[in-house]
């Protein structure tokens, strides 16, 4: 069974930081790109940041470059997203996801999501 254990979401003030974690199981971790998508009310779901578990290649959407950093710990089958200098527009449900493709234009597995709220 494919599973994601997501943690680290919550409520922070603008300018603050959060660290999201996604512990994956039930599939070959090293064969997938894993990371985070987000969806805000009334907006389409977008890829935020994704990392290749095998070679460390990374993707960041333009709006988070310089503020967010993605990393992976293959021994723990876990991906982390360090989010600094958070803005109200970062408020969204964040979903851990895994894709067999690079770039990850198609997602094979989705987590349940965790809410990130940034107050002004």
Residue frames as qw, qx, qy, qz and C-alpha x, y, z in Angstrom:
[[0.000, 0.888, 0.460, 0.000, 0.00, 0.00, 0.00],
 [0.381, 0.434, -0.022, 0.816, 1.33, 3.39, -0.99],
 [0.403, -0.809, -0.397, 0.162, 1.38, 5.74, 1.98],
 [0.310, 0.523, -0.168, 0.776, 2.58, 9.23, 2.79],
 [0.468, -0.674, -0.450, 0.351, 2.93, 10.55, 6.31],
 [0.254, 0.642, 0.080, 0.718, 2.87, 14.33, 6.04],
 [0.491, -0.688, -0.378, 0.376, 3.75, 16.69, 8.86],
 [0.441, -0.142, 0.004, 0.886, 4.87, 20.23, 9.57],
 [0.023, -0.576, -0.426, -0.697, 1.91, 22.26, 8.37],
 [0.313, -0.576, -0.568, 0.498, 0.27, 24.85, 10.54],
 [0.049, 0.952, 0.262, 0.153, -0.32, 28.53, 11.15],
 [0.592, -0.231, -0.036, 0.771, 2.50, 31.08, 10.98],
 [0.077, 0.885, 0.119, -0.443, 2.86, 34.81, 10.59],
 [0.630, 0.758, -0.033, 0.165, 4.20, 36.38, 7.42],
 [0.135, 0.810, -0.520, 0.234, 7.97, 36.21, 7.42],
 [0.665, -0.429, 0.569, -0.222, 8.02, 33.04, 9.47],
 [0.288, 0.408, -0.836, -0.228, 9.15, 29.53, 8.60],
 [0.879, -0.088, 0.311, -0.350, 7.79, 26.01, 8.45],
 [0.041, 0.420, -0.877, -0.230, 9.36, 22.68, 7.58],
 [0.869, 0.109, 0.004, -0.482, 7.19, 20.11, 5.84],
 [0.212, -0.361, 0.905, 0.067, 8.08, 16.42, 5.97],
 [0.844, 0.205, -0.134, -0.477, 6.80, 13.58, 3.82],
 [0.330, -0.350, 0.876, -0.015, 7.69, 10.02, 4.79],
 [0.706, 0.298, -0.335, -0.548, 6.84, 7.64, 1.94],
 [0.391, -0.211, 0.894, -0.065, 6.30, 3.89, 1.82],
 [0.704, 0.365, 0.548, -0.267, 4.80, 1.22, -0.40],
 [0.716, 0.694, 0.045, 0.059, 6.79, 1.93, -3.55],
 [0.787, 0.032, 0.016, 0.616, 10.38, 2.18, -4.77],
 [0.192, -0.889, -0.125, 0.397, 11.37, 5.54, -3.36],
 [0.367, -0.489, 0.436, 0.661, 14.50, 5.89, -5.48],
 [0.333, 0.284, 0.734, 0.521, 12.54, 5.44, -8.73],
 [0.023, 0.826, 0.545, 0.141, 10.34, 8.50, -8.18],
 [0.133, 0.360, -0.104, 0.918, 10.45, 12.24, -8.07],
 [0.383, -0.613, -0.670, 0.171, 8.84, 13.29, -4.79],
 [0.175, 0.096, -0.151, 0.968, 7.75, 16.66, -3.54],
 [0.073, 0.510, 0.603, -0.609, 4.95, 19.07, -2.85],
 [0.009, 0.461, 0.529, 0.713, 2.03, 20.50, -4.76],
 [0.011, 0.320, 0.541, -0.778, -0.36, 23.07, -3.35],
 [0.047, -0.533, -0.642, -0.549, -3.86, 24.31, -3.98],
 [0.030, 0.161, 0.375, -0.913, -5.37, 27.51, -2.67],
 [0.352, 0.571, 0.662, -0.337, -9.12, 28.24, -2.72],
 [0.459, 0.815, 0.161, -0.316, -10.27, 29.14, -6.21],
 [0.154, 0.757, -0.568, -0.285, -6.92, 28.33, -7.78],
 [0.898, 0.265, -0.337, -0.097, -5.51, 25.41, -9.71],
 [0.845, -0.455, 0.202, 0.195, -3.18, 22.94, -8.09],
 [0.442, 0.822, -0.347, 0.098, 0.46, 23.72, -8.82],
 [0.869, -0.027, -0.276, 0.409, 3.80, 22.07, -8.28],
 [0.315, -0.943, 0.110, 0.000, 5.73, 23.90, -5.55],
 [0.007, 0.718, -0.696, -0.017, 8.95, 21.93, -5.33],
 [0.991, 0.049, 0.027, -0.121, 10.00, 18.43, -6.34],
 [0.155, -0.699, 0.691, 0.095, 13.20, 16.43, -5.98],
 [0.825, 0.259, -0.482, -0.144, 14.50, 13.35, -7.74],
 [0.793, -0.546, 0.251, -0.101, 15.31, 10.75, -5.10],
 [0.939, 0.128, 0.117, 0.298, 17.93, 9.14, -7.34],
 [0.629, 0.304, 0.028, 0.715, 20.11, 12.03, -8.48],
 [0.300, -0.515, -0.334, 0.730, 18.95, 15.05, -6.47],
 [0.096, 0.311, 0.411, 0.852, 17.60, 17.11, -9.38],
 [0.004, -0.499, -0.599, 0.627, 15.20, 19.77, -8.11],
 [0.042, 0.538, 0.501, 0.676, 12.35, 21.90, -9.36],
 [0.087, -0.460, -0.495, 0.732, 10.92, 25.07, -7.80],
 [0.211, 0.805, 0.501, 0.237, 8.04, 27.17, -8.99],
 [0.353, 0.526, -0.040, 0.773, 9.16, 30.75, -9.62],
 [0.366, -0.767, -0.084, -0.520, 7.23, 32.23, -6.71],
 [0.806, -0.591, 0.040, 0.000, 9.18, 30.23, -4.09],
 [0.784, 0.337, -0.181, 0.489, 12.70, 30.36, -5.52],
 [0.236, 0.502, -0.365, 0.748, 15.14, 31.67, -2.95],
 [0.494, -0.444, 0.287, -0.690, 12.71, 31.08, -0.09],
 [0.932, -0.140, 0.194, -0.272, 12.01, 27.32, -0.14],
 [0.146, 0.560, -0.811, -0.083, 14.53, 24.49, -0.13],
 [0.949, -0.037, -0.049, -0.310, 13.73, 20.85, -0.82],
 [0.039, 0.551, -0.829, 0.088, 15.88, 17.94, 0.35],
 [0.905, -0.070, -0.286, -0.307, 15.64, 14.18, 0.74],
 [0.326, -0.500, 0.776, -0.206, 16.88, 11.53, 3.13],
 [0.672, 0.188, -0.603, -0.386, 16.80, 8.29, 1.17],
 [0.241, 0.099, -0.905, 0.336, 17.62, 6.18, 4.23],
 [0.209, 0.256, 0.655, -0.680, 14.37, 7.40, 5.79],
 [0.147, 0.457, 0.760, 0.438, 12.37, 7.56, 2.53],
 [0.111, -0.808, -0.434, 0.384, 11.58, 11.13, 3.51],
 [0.349, 0.491, 0.226, 0.765, 11.45, 14.45, 1.68],
 [0.265, -0.626, -0.390, 0.621, 11.61, 17.80, 3.44],
 [0.251, 0.692, 0.290, 0.611, 10.56, 21.25, 2.35],
 [0.362, -0.430, -0.316, 0.764, 12.05, 24.11, 4.33],
 [0.124, 0.768, 0.439, 0.449, 9.85, 27.17, 3.80],
 [0.381, -0.369, -0.244, 0.812, 11.29, 30.52, 4.85],
 [0.048, 0.199, -0.093, -0.974, 10.05, 34.09, 4.48],
 [0.130, 0.449, 0.878, 0.108, 6.49, 32.86, 4.16],
 [0.161, 0.002, -0.147, -0.976, 3.91, 35.12, 2.57],
 [0.564, 0.220, 0.480, -0.635, 0.10, 35.14, 2.83],
 [0.684, 0.450, -0.297, -0.491, -0.07, 34.00, -0.78],
 [0.229, 0.311, -0.922, 0.032, 1.67, 30.76, 0.27],
 [0.527, -0.003, 0.610, -0.591, -1.50, 29.81, 2.14],
 [0.676, 0.226, -0.511, -0.481, -2.80, 26.56, 0.66],
 [0.921, -0.201, 0.312, -0.122, -3.28, 22.86, 1.20],
 [0.151, 0.668, -0.707, -0.178, 0.06, 21.24, 0.47],
 [0.970, 0.058, 0.105, -0.210, 0.07, 17.72, -0.96],
 [0.353, -0.495, 0.752, 0.253, 2.99, 15.34, -0.96],
 [0.824, 0.476, 0.042, -0.304, 3.19, 13.58, -4.31],
 [0.525, -0.358, 0.691, 0.344, 5.27, 11.06, -6.24],
 [0.663, 0.660, -0.067, -0.348, 5.89, 10.89, -9.97],
 [0.857, -0.025, 0.405, 0.317, 7.74, 8.45, -12.20],
 [0.562, 0.663, 0.242, 0.431, 8.53, 11.25, -14.62],
 [0.378, -0.618, -0.002, 0.689, 10.98, 14.11, -14.77],
 [0.171, -0.205, 0.364, -0.892, 9.81, 16.78, -14.97],
 [0.092, 0.239, 0.919, -0.299, 6.86, 15.52, -12.86],
 [0.325, 0.008, -0.267, -0.907, 4.08, 16.56, -15.20],
 [0.740, -0.238, -0.474, -0.414, 2.05, 13.49, -14.23],
 [0.291, -0.450, 0.659, -0.528, 1.57, 12.43, -10.60],
 [0.517, -0.019, -0.844, -0.141, 1.19, 8.75, -9.75],
 [0.506, -0.456, -0.686, 0.255, 0.48, 9.02, -6.02],
 [0.114, -0.660, 0.018, -0.742, -0.97, 11.75, -3.81],
 [0.226, -0.108, -0.737, 0.627, -0.88, 12.31, -0.08],
 [0.120, -0.697, -0.704, 0.072, -3.89, 13.51, 1.88],
 [0.147, 0.717, 0.094, 0.675, -2.61, 17.07, 2.21],
 [0.467, -0.488, -0.447, 0.587, -1.69, 19.36, 5.08],
 [0.080, 0.927, 0.296, 0.215, -2.85, 22.94, 5.54],
 [0.497, -0.105, -0.119, 0.853, -0.39, 25.82, 5.63],
 [0.024, -0.909, -0.387, -0.152, -1.83, 29.16, 6.69],
 [0.480, 0.015, -0.109, 0.870, 0.23, 32.35, 6.64],
 [0.094, -0.870, -0.456, 0.163, -1.30, 35.36, 8.36],
 [0.378, 0.648, 0.053, 0.658, -0.54, 38.95, 7.41]]
